[in-house]
Amino acid sequence: MEETKMVDRIIRRRDLLSLSEWRSTQLGMWAWLIQRVSALLIIILVALHLVYPYIVSIQATMVFFVFLHAALGLRVIFLDLGTDTALHRVLFYSLVALALILFVIVLKYRLFYF
């Protein structure tokens, strides 16, 4: 009978209230977390939009999170295609900036032309 060895697992526990712990989190983890939270918010906002279709603040918030989610999705695609690791930070900030610029353009168009 073979004996199996137990591998010790290291479980990192984070103090949720410590700012120094959160500052050490890498950018990729923040991007992943923001994308997951934005996906949940999009689902909630779509449901709210179906109930209240003419409230501009719900529409604007939904468009913002759709652009943010799409920008982070593009970041994942670029990383999967083999983008150099030195460009990860630049890619994150430039795509989020692009999402914000597109959001402002759409918001201005929506508010001034409708």
MOGI-V610277 format. One record per backbone hydrogen bond with DSSP energy under -0.5 kcal/mol. CO is the residue of the C=O (numbers start at 0). NH is the residue of the N-H. E is the energy in kcal/mol with one decimal. If there is no record, write none. Layout:
BEGIN
((CO:NH:E) (CO:NH:E))
END
This chain:
BEGIN
((1:3:-0.6) (5:7:-0.6) (8:10:-0.7) (9:11:-0.6) (10:12:-0.6) (13:15:-0.8) (14:17:-1.5) (16:18:-0.6) (17:21:-1.4) (18:22:-2.2) (19:23:-0.9) (21:24:-1.3) (25:28:-0.7) (25:29:-1.5) (26:30:-2.6) (27:31:-2.2) (28:32:-2.6) (29:33:-2.9) (30:34:-2.2) (31:35:-2.0) (32:36:-2.5) (33:37:-2.6) (34:38:-1.8) (35:39:-1.9) (36:40:-2.4) (37:41:-2.3) (38:42:-1.9) (39:43:-2.1) (40:44:-2.9) (41:45:-2.5) (42:46:-1.8) (43:47:-2.2) (44:48:-2.6) (45:49:-1.9) (46:50:-1.4) (47:51:-3.3) (51:54:-1.1) (53:55:-0.7) (54:58:-1.7) (55:59:-3.0) (56:60:-2.3) (57:61:-2.3) (58:62:-2.5) (59:63:-2.4) (60:64:-2.3) (61:65:-2.2) (62:66:-2.5) (63:67:-2.4) (64:68:-2.5) (65:69:-2.5) (66:70:-2.4) (67:71:-2.2) (68:72:-1.8) (69:73:-2.4) (70:74:-1.8) (71:75:-1.8) (72:76:-2.1) (73:77:-2.7) (74:78:-2.3) (75:79:-2.4) (76:80:-1.6) (77:82:-1.4) (78:81:-1.2) (83:86:-1.8) (84:87:-1.1) (86:90:-2.9) (87:91:-2.3) (88:92:-2.3) (89:93:-2.6) (90:94:-2.1) (91:95:-2.1) (92:96:-2.2) (93:97:-2.2) (94:98:-2.1) (95:99:-2.2) (96:100:-2.5) (97:101:-2.6) (98:102:-2.2) (99:103:-2.4) (100:104:-2.3) (101:105:-2.6) (102:106:-2.8) (103:107:-2.6) (104:108:-2.3) (105:109:-2.6) (106:110:-2.6) (107:111:-2.4) (108:112:-1.8) (109:113:-0.6))
END
